[in-house]
Amino acid sequence: MIRKTATLFAPSGERGIVLNNRIANRISGSLKLQLFCAVLGSLLLALAVFAATFFLGNILLDRTIYGQYFAKGMAEQQFAKLQEYAKEEGISMDNLQRLNIWCSRSEKVYLTLYKDDMLIYESSSFGKIAGHGYAQKFDPDLEDEDSEYTLVLQDGERLRAFLYYYAGDAFYFGMTALAALTAFLAFSLCFSLIIGAKVAYISQLKRELDILSGGQLEYKVTVRGNDELGELADGIDQMRQSILKHQEIEKQMRSANSELITAMSHDLRTPLTSLLAYLEIIERQKYSDEEQRQELIHKCVGQTMRIKNMADKLFAYFLAYAVEWEDAETELVDADQLLAQIFGDYAYSLESKGMKVECDFAPVTAEIRVNTELLQRALDNLYSNLLKYADPQEPINIAYKREGDNMLITITNFVRTDQEKSDSTSIGLITCRRIVEYHKGYFAASKLGNIFRVTVVLPLAD
């Protein structure tokens, strides 16, 4: 059956199994999970930056705006302004309430006035004047001696004044806003860096797709990572390889077509010329006797068989690459009944030709969905090759059995060593493979030493 080294056809579902395993192992590297981790990581970084900025900002404020030396200096400036205001407005003991106007202009000060250690004024929204139920005795624990000043009124009265400057909440809120802005920038930068790598990869894939669309199919697509983008890139590269493979097959087919037509044209000329010559002799009755006539007829039959064999090769070649039969309808048939009948006929025919056949049929007890005519054609090719190439001195083993949800068929034989060498295009094997794969099955042919083995796997019906 085979005159070359092993010819092995990989199962069509093998790549699907690899792809399913890859998808199952991709969960930890999915794009959604990476995006979630990017957001979470950027958020944690932003929180850390906010906390650090807020902490350092508070330390800075405590050492500057809210610091003792800063507040003391600002208090002294404010008291100088107060003293000038009291002089310009003629503030006296009788109109202390007019200090409310100055205090309202400067909301960052707190002022208390004492006379003879008795509180006579305290700045507030409305001001508090002694004699209206707010007078109290000076308490050293309530006032800071570092903030003590002497306020001279218009009437020459000298009052003990305590003026405190506080920065208020504006600086605190400003520092908090700055910390929040810094955290936002940190989040944006971190997230942009992470997503930027994916965006750059997408841009790279687009450039590579442009290269492929330009016809440079030899360019390998960059596959990076095991997420959806990596799977997409791998799928594109697999498609690229598939296109290259189909182009190579088409190239081989065109070359084979050309070679076959050339060879057949040359090979047909010789037997046709001889056949015409023999028929012309018979037609003109130029033979010497009946025995010579029978010999000429026998030669005509021989040349006709040669032409028939060439025609069979052409038909087999057409069948291997034709696509019309790929729309053939299928039906459910009993696997045991079908195979027992086909292989039983093969075994009987082979034995009648002097070959030894060993059959090992295990009950399948299931149905298969097939096109009986196509399956018969594929098995006929295997039977025909057994007749041509099997060693009649060694047994031929034909077996089938059930394995899980599939039916396994094996044909094993020894290859003849005493036959003339002839070129083989493996058209029969290609036809068998295409028919088996049309039935969603698996076909493999291999040669180890002088032993040739064919394996056919067909799925059983549910």
QUIWOHU-V905628 format. One record per pair of residues at least 6 apart in sequence whose ideal C-beta (glycine too) atoms are under 8 Angstrom apart, sorted by the first residue. I is the first residue (numbers start at 1). J is the second residue. D is the distance in Angstrom with one decimal. If there is no record, write none. Layout:
[[I:J:D] [I:J:D]]
This chain:
[[1:382:7.2] [1:385:3.1] [1:386:6.4] [1:388:6.7] [1:389:4.3] [1:390:7.1] [1:413:7.5] [1:415:7.4] [1:428:7.4] [1:429:8.0] [1:452:5.9] [1:454:7.8] [2:385:7.6] [2:389:6.8] [2:415:7.0] [2:424:6.9] [2:426:7.3] [2:429:7.4] [2:445:6.7] [2:447:5.5] [2:452:5.5] [3:389:7.3] [3:421:6.8] [3:422:6.7] [3:423:7.6] [3:424:4.5] [4:424:6.3] [4:426:7.3] [4:447:7.8] [5:447:6.2] [6:445:7.4] [6:446:4.2] [6:447:4.6] [6:448:7.1] [7:426:6.0] [7:429:5.9] [7:445:5.0] [7:446:7.1] [7:447:7.7] [8:444:5.3] [8:445:6.8] [8:446:5.2] [9:429:8.0] [9:433:4.9] [9:442:7.9] [9:443:5.3] [9:444:5.5] [9:445:7.1] [10:444:7.9] [11:442:4.0] [11:444:7.9] [11:457:7.5] [12:437:5.6] [12:440:7.7] [12:442:7.1] [13:442:7.5] [15:238:7.9] [22:226:7.2] [22:231:7.2] [23:231:7.4] [25:226:7.0] [26:226:5.1] [26:227:6.6] [26:228:7.9] [26:231:6.9] [27:33:7.6] [29:225:6.3] [29:226:4.3] [29:227:4.8] [29:230:7.6] [30:227:5.6] [30:228:6.6] [31:198:7.7] [31:227:4.6] [31:228:4.5] [31:229:6.4] [34:194:8.0] [34:198:7.7] [34:227:6.1] [35:195:7.7] [38:190:8.0] [38:191:5.8] [38:194:4.2] [38:195:6.3] [39:191:6.8] [41:190:6.7] [41:194:7.4] [42:186:7.8] [42:187:4.7] [42:188:7.9] [42:190:4.1] [42:191:4.2] [42:194:7.2] [43:187:6.4] [45:186:5.5] [45:187:6.8] [45:190:5.1] [46:183:4.2] [46:184:6.8] [46:186:5.1] [46:187:3.7] [46:190:7.6] [47:183:6.9] [49:179:8.0] [49:182:5.6] [49:183:4.8] [49:186:4.2] [50:179:5.1] [50:180:6.4] [50:182:7.0] [50:183:3.6] [53:178:6.8] [53:179:3.9] [53:182:4.8] [53:183:7.0] [54:175:7.3] [54:176:6.7] [54:179:4.3] [57:175:4.0] [57:176:7.8] [57:178:6.7] [57:179:5.9] [58:175:7.1] [60:175:7.8] [61:167:7.9] [61:171:5.9] [61:172:6.9] [61:175:6.0] [64:70:5.7] [65:167:4.5] [65:171:4.9] [66:167:6.0] [66:171:7.6] [71:164:7.5] [71:165:5.1] [71:166:7.0] [71:167:7.6] [72:146:6.6] [72:147:7.7] [74:108:7.8] [74:165:4.2] [75:109:7.5] [75:147:6.0] [75:163:5.3] [75:164:6.3] [75:165:4.1] [78:106:6.1] [78:108:7.9] [78:109:5.2] [78:163:6.2] [78:165:5.6] [79:149:4.9] [79:151:7.8] [79:161:7.2] [79:163:4.9] [81:102:7.8] [81:106:7.6] [82:99:7.9] [82:102:6.3] [82:111:7.2] [82:151:6.9] [82:161:7.8] [82:163:6.8] [83:151:6.5] [83:152:6.9] [85:91:7.4] [85:102:4.8] [86:99:7.6] [86:151:6.4] [86:152:7.4] [86:153:6.1] [86:154:6.9] [87:152:8.0] [87:154:6.8] [89:98:5.9] [89:102:8.0] [90:154:4.4] [91:98:5.9] [91:99:6.4] [91:153:5.5] [91:154:5.8] [92:153:5.1] [92:154:4.9] [92:155:4.3] [92:157:6.9] [93:115:7.9] [93:120:8.0] [93:153:6.5] [93:155:6.5] [93:157:5.5] [96:113:7.1] [96:120:6.9] [96:121:5.0] [96:127:7.8] [96:129:5.9] [97:127:5.4] [97:129:5.8] [99:111:7.0] [99:121:6.4] [99:123:7.1] [99:127:6.8] [100:123:7.3] [100:126:6.9] [100:127:3.9] [103:109:6.5] [103:111:6.0] [103:123:4.1] [103:127:7.3] [107:168:7.1] [108:165:5.9] [108:166:5.7] [108:167:6.5] [108:168:5.4] [109:123:7.0] [109:163:6.0] [109:164:6.7] [109:165:5.6] [109:166:7.7] [110:123:5.9] [110:163:7.3] [110:164:4.4] [110:166:7.0] [111:121:7.2] [111:122:7.4] [111:123:4.1] [111:161:6.7] [111:162:7.3] [111:163:5.2] [111:164:7.9] [112:119:6.3] [112:121:6.8] [112:122:5.0] [112:123:7.4] [112:143:6.9] [112:161:7.2] [112:162:4.7] [113:119:7.4] [113:120:5.3] [113:121:3.9] [113:122:7.8] [113:151:6.5] [113:159:4.7] [113:160:7.1] [113:161:5.4] [114:120:6.6] [114:138:5.1] [114:159:6.7] [114:160:4.1] [114:161:7.7] [114:162:7.6] [115:130:8.0] [115:157:7.5] [115:159:5.6] [115:160:7.1] [117:137:6.0] [117:138:3.9] [117:160:7.7] [118:130:6.6] [118:135:5.7] [118:136:7.4] [118:137:6.0] [118:138:6.9] [119:130:6.4] [119:134:7.2] [119:135:5.9] [119:136:4.9] [119:137:7.4] [119:138:6.8] [120:129:7.1] [120:130:3.7] [120:135:6.9] [120:159:7.3] [121:127:7.1] [121:128:6.8] [121:129:6.2] [121:130:7.0] [122:128:4.4] [122:134:6.8] [128:134:4.2] [138:160:7.6] [143:162:4.8] [144:162:7.1] [144:164:7.3] [147:162:5.2] [147:163:6.1] [147:164:5.4] [148:160:6.8] [148:161:7.2] [148:162:5.6] [149:161:4.6] [149:162:7.3] [149:163:5.9] [150:158:5.6] [150:159:7.2] [150:160:6.7] [150:161:6.6] [151:158:7.3] [151:159:4.7] [151:161:4.2] [152:158:5.5] [153:159:6.7] [198:229:6.7] [201:222:8.0] [201:224:6.1] [201:225:7.9] [201:229:6.0] [202:229:6.8] [204:222:6.2] [205:221:7.2] [205:222:7.4] [205:229:7.4] [205:232:7.3] [205:233:5.8] [205:236:7.3] [208:219:6.7] [208:221:5.3] [208:222:6.5] [208:236:7.9] [209:236:7.0] [211:219:4.9] [212:219:6.3] [212:221:7.4] [212:236:7.6] [212:240:6.1] [217:240:5.6] [217:243:5.9] [217:244:5.4] [217:247:7.6] [218:244:7.5] [219:240:7.9] [220:237:6.5] [220:240:7.8] [221:233:5.4] [221:234:7.9] [221:236:5.0] [221:237:4.0] [221:240:6.3] [222:233:6.4] [223:230:5.8] [223:233:4.6] [223:234:4.9] [223:237:6.2] [224:230:5.9] [224:233:6.9] [253:321:6.3] [256:317:7.8] [256:425:6.7] [260:313:7.9] [260:314:7.6] [260:317:6.3] [260:425:7.7] [264:310:5.8] [264:313:7.6] [264:314:6.6] [267:310:6.0] [268:307:6.6] [268:310:6.0] [271:303:4.2] [271:304:7.9] [271:306:4.4] [271:307:5.4] [272:303:7.7] [272:307:6.9] [274:299:7.3] [274:303:5.1] [275:300:5.8] [275:303:4.2] [275:304:6.6] [275:307:7.4] [278:296:4.9] [278:297:8.0] [278:299:5.2] [278:300:4.8] [278:303:7.1] [279:300:6.2] [281:287:6.1] [281:296:5.9] [282:293:6.6] [282:296:5.5] [282:297:7.0] [282:300:7.6] [287:293:4.6] [287:296:6.1] [313:427:7.2] [316:381:7.7] [316:427:4.6] [316:428:6.4] [316:431:6.5] [317:425:7.3] [317:427:5.3] [319:325:7.7] [319:377:7.5] [319:427:7.9] [319:431:5.4] [320:427:4.9] [320:430:4.4] [320:431:4.5] [320:434:6.7] [321:430:7.9] [325:374:6.4] [325:438:8.0] [326:438:5.9] [328:371:4.5] [328:373:7.4] [328:374:5.8] [328:438:7.8] [329:371:6.5] [330:369:4.9] [330:370:5.7] [330:371:5.0] [330:439:7.3] [331:369:6.9] [331:370:7.3] [331:371:7.5] [331:372:7.3] [332:367:4.7] [332:368:7.4] [332:369:5.5] [332:461:5.6] [333:367:6.4] [333:368:6.4] [333:370:6.3] [333:372:6.4] [334:367:5.9] [335:364:4.2] [335:366:5.6] [335:367:6.3] [335:368:4.8] [335:407:5.7] [335:460:7.0] [336:361:7.9] [336:363:5.9] [336:364:5.2] [336:365:6.8] [338:368:7.5] [338:370:7.7] [338:372:7.0] [338:375:7.8] [339:361:7.2] [339:364:7.6] [339:400:5.4] [339:407:7.9] [339:409:7.3] [340:361:6.3] [342:376:6.6] [342:379:5.7] [343:359:6.7] [343:361:7.2] [343:379:7.9] [343:398:5.3] [343:400:7.3] [344:359:7.9] [346:357:7.9] [346:379:7.5] [346:383:5.0] [346:386:7.8] [346:398:7.0] [347:357:4.4] [347:359:5.6] [347:398:6.5] [349:383:7.5] [350:357:5.1] [350:383:7.8] [350:386:6.5] [350:387:7.5] [350:390:8.0] [350:396:6.4] [351:357:5.5] [353:387:7.0] [353:392:7.7] [354:392:5.5] [355:386:7.7] [355:390:6.5] [355:392:4.9] [355:396:6.1] [356:392:7.6] [356:394:7.2] [356:395:4.2] [356:396:6.6] [357:395:6.9] [357:396:5.1] [357:398:6.6] [358:395:5.0] [358:396:7.0] [358:397:4.7] [358:398:7.3] [359:398:5.4] [359:399:7.2] [360:397:6.8] [360:398:7.4] [360:399:3.8] [360:400:8.0] [360:401:7.8] [361:399:6.9] [361:400:5.9] [361:401:7.8] [362:399:7.7] [362:400:7.0] [362:401:3.7] [362:402:6.8] [363:402:7.7] [364:400:7.1] [364:401:7.1] [364:402:4.6] [364:407:5.5] [364:460:7.3] [365:402:7.3] [366:402:6.7] [366:407:7.4] [366:460:4.4] [366:461:6.8] [367:460:7.0] [367:461:4.5] [368:407:6.3] [368:439:8.0] [368:458:5.6] [368:459:7.4] [368:460:5.7] [368:461:5.9] [369:439:7.5] [369:461:5.1] [370:439:5.6] [370:458:7.2] [371:438:7.9] [371:439:7.5] [374:435:5.0] [374:438:6.9] [374:439:7.8] [375:435:6.8] [375:439:7.1] [377:431:7.4] [377:435:6.7] [378:431:6.6] [378:432:4.4] [378:435:4.1] [378:436:6.4] [381:428:4.0] [381:429:7.8] [381:431:5.7] [381:432:5.5] [382:411:5.9] [382:428:7.5] [382:432:6.5] [382:454:6.0] [384:428:6.9] [385:428:5.7] [386:396:6.2] [386:411:7.4] [386:413:6.1] [388:419:8.0] [389:413:7.8] [389:415:5.5] [389:416:5.8] [389:419:7.2] [389:452:7.4] [390:396:5.7] [390:413:4.3] [390:414:6.9] [390:415:7.2] [390:416:6.7] [391:413:7.1] [391:414:4.1] [391:415:6.4] [391:416:4.7] [391:417:7.2] [391:450:7.9] [392:416:7.7] [393:414:7.8] [394:413:7.1] [394:414:3.7] [396:411:7.3] [396:412:7.3] [396:413:4.5] [397:410:7.3] [397:411:7.2] [397:412:4.4] [397:413:7.3] [398:410:7.8] [398:411:5.4] [399:409:7.4] [399:410:5.1] [399:411:7.9] [400:407:6.4] [400:408:6.5] [400:409:4.5] [400:410:7.5] [401:407:7.6] [401:408:5.6] [402:408:7.4] [402:460:7.2] [403:457:7.9] [405:459:6.3] [405:460:5.5] [406:457:5.1] [406:458:6.6] [406:459:5.6] [406:460:6.3] [407:457:7.1] [407:458:4.9] [407:459:7.8] [407:460:5.8] [408:455:7.3] [408:456:7.6] [408:457:5.7] [409:455:7.3] [409:456:4.1] [409:457:7.6] [409:458:7.4] [410:453:6.6] [410:454:6.9] [410:455:5.5] [410:456:7.7] [411:453:7.3] [411:454:4.5] [412:451:6.6] [412:452:7.2] [412:453:4.8] [412:454:7.8] [413:451:7.6] [413:452:5.7] [414:450:5.6] [414:451:6.0] [414:452:7.5] [415:447:7.2] [415:450:5.4] [415:451:7.5] [415:452:5.3] [417:450:7.0] [429:445:5.4] [432:443:5.8] [432:445:7.9] [432:454:7.8] [432:456:7.7] [433:443:4.3] [436:442:6.8] [436:443:4.1] [436:456:5.7] [436:457:7.9] [436:458:7.0] [437:443:6.7] [439:458:5.8] [439:459:7.7] [440:459:5.7] [441:456:6.5] [441:457:5.4] [441:458:4.2] [441:459:6.4] [442:455:7.6] [442:456:7.4] [442:457:4.1] [443:454:7.8] [443:455:7.3] [443:456:5.7] [443:457:7.8] [444:454:7.4] [444:455:4.6] [445:452:7.5] [445:453:7.4] [445:454:5.1] [445:455:7.7] [446:452:7.6] [446:453:5.6] [446:455:8.0] [447:453:7.6]]
